[in-house]
Amino acid sequence: KGQGESPATFVAMWQHVVNYFRASGVTNVKWVWSANVDGGGGKMAAYYPGDSYVDDVGLDGYNYAYSQSAAWQTPQQVFAASYNELENITHKPVIITETASVEANTGEAAQGLSKASWMQQLSLYVPKLSHVIALCWFDQPAMVEQSTVNFAVQSSSPSLGAWKRYFADNPEYHGKLP
């Protein structure tokens, strides 16, 4: 919301664009409807344009931790409620369209938390989500609350090592081309 659209106008716009492409004979577009995780608040369904207008669905979710004055969250805490909400809307394939974690601050690190361990947890959690077909890591710095947060996998040696071990070198995460 925020730019004046309501759920009904968003759905109408989405369907209009899909119908326009179809009427123009465009067949090489994949329609991916993606929402930010929202704690399973039940708001997604109102914005969903319908299975006949969507090929895949997605979720964006981050472990912002200290960067948003929030507590450290595991991948399950980030995604579970919204994934369940999405499963109640559709059974379309799911893409984790954006995800990342901050590095742990000093207090979090003292508790044994780290970006590297978050990556390991994510690599073990995603296969439990039966409809997830892909995952995209937001691999760059970003502005969050007027400061730069480095979400890149190479933000530390342990983080880069975890990325290589749990994703790059893990056959579970190698794509299969048609």
N, C-alpha and C positions, 0 to 999 in steps of 0.2 A: 504494500500500500504506500502511501506517502506522496504519490503523484496524482492523486484524485481517482485512481481506478478502484472499483469495487471487485469482489470476486466475480460477479456476473459480467462486468465489462472485460476483465482479464480473460475469462473463458471465451467470450464472444470474439475478442481480438485473436486469440490463439486459433480458434476454429476458422476464423476468416482467413488467416494467413495460410493455414494448411489447405483449406479449400481452394484458395487462389493458386497455390503451387500445383495442386492436383489438376485443376481446370486448365492450367498452362502446360500440362503434360510432363512436369518435372517428377522424375522417379528416383533420382540419386540423392535424396535428402533423407536423413534419419531424424525423426522428431523425438528429442529428449527433453522431457519436462522435469525440472529439478527444483527442489525446495531446500531452504536452509533447515537444519534440525531445529525443532522448536520445543523439545521436551515432551512431545506427544500431546500437545495442547488441543488437538482435534480441529485445527484450522486448515489443514492441507486439502481436505476433501472439497471444500468450497471453491478452491482454485484449480482443481483437476479438470482438464478439458474433456476427459472421457477416453476410454481405451481405443476407440476408432480414430482418435486424433493423436495418439502417442505410440511410439515404438518402444522406447525405454523410459524409465523414470530414474531420477537421481536424488542424492542427498549431499549437501555440503555440511561438513561439521569439523570443528577444530578444538584442540585442547589449547585454549588461550592462557589458562592458569593465571599467573601473576600479572600478565599484560593487561588483563581486564579486571583486576582485583577479584578474581574468581579462584576457587579452589581447583587444584589439579584434578583432571577428569581422565579416567581410563577411556579407551575407545568404546567400550560397552556403555559407559555413562554418557558419552557423546551421542551415540547412534541408536541405542536400543529402543527407546520410547518412540522416536520418529520413524524408525524402521518398522516397528509394529503398527504404527498408524498408517504407514504407506501400504503395508500388507493388507490392511482392512479396506483400502481403496481399490487396489489393483494387484494383479499377479504378473504384471509386466516385468521383464528383466530390470534389475537395479544396477546403477553405476554409482559408486561413491565418486561424485563428480568433482569434489574438492575436499581435501583433508590435509592436516598437518598438525604438528605440535611445536610448542616453544621448547627451548632448552629449560631445564629446571633452574630455578634460582637457588641461592645458597640454602635456604630453609628447606626447600623441596628436596634438594640433593641430599641433605642430611637425613631425610626420611627414606632415602633409597630410590627416589624418583629420578627419572632421566628421560630425555627424548629417545635415546636408544632403547630403553625398556618399553617405552610407549610404542615404538615401531614393532618390537617383538610382539607385544600384546595385540596390536592391530593385525599383524600377519596371522595370528592364531584365531582371532575373533571373526574376521571377514569370512573365512570358509564356513563358519557356522550359520551365516545368513544365506539361506537356501537360494535366493534369487539374484544375489550379487554376481555380476559377470565382469566387472572391471573396477579399477580403483585409480584415481588420479591424485598424486601428491602435489600440493601447492608449493612449488620448489623455488621460492624467492622471498626476499624481504617484503614486508607489507607495513603500511601505516595502520597502527591500531592505537586508538586513544592518544593521538598526537605524538606517538613515538614509533620508531621502526622496530619491528619484530622480525627476526630472521627465521623463517620457516624452512629454509633450504636444508636439504639432506646433509650437506657438507658444513653445517654450522659448527660441528666439532668432529674430531676423529672418531669418538665412539658412535656418534650419530651416523656418519658416513659408513662406518663398518657395519652397523646394524642394518642400514638400507641395503648394502650389498648382500649381507648374509640372508636377511629375511625377505627381500623382494627381488633384487637383481639376480641373485644366484639361486633363487627358489623356483623350481619348475611350476609350482602352484600359481605363480604370478607371471608366467610367460604366456603371451597372447597366442591365440590360434587364429591364423588367417583363413578366410573362406577359400 
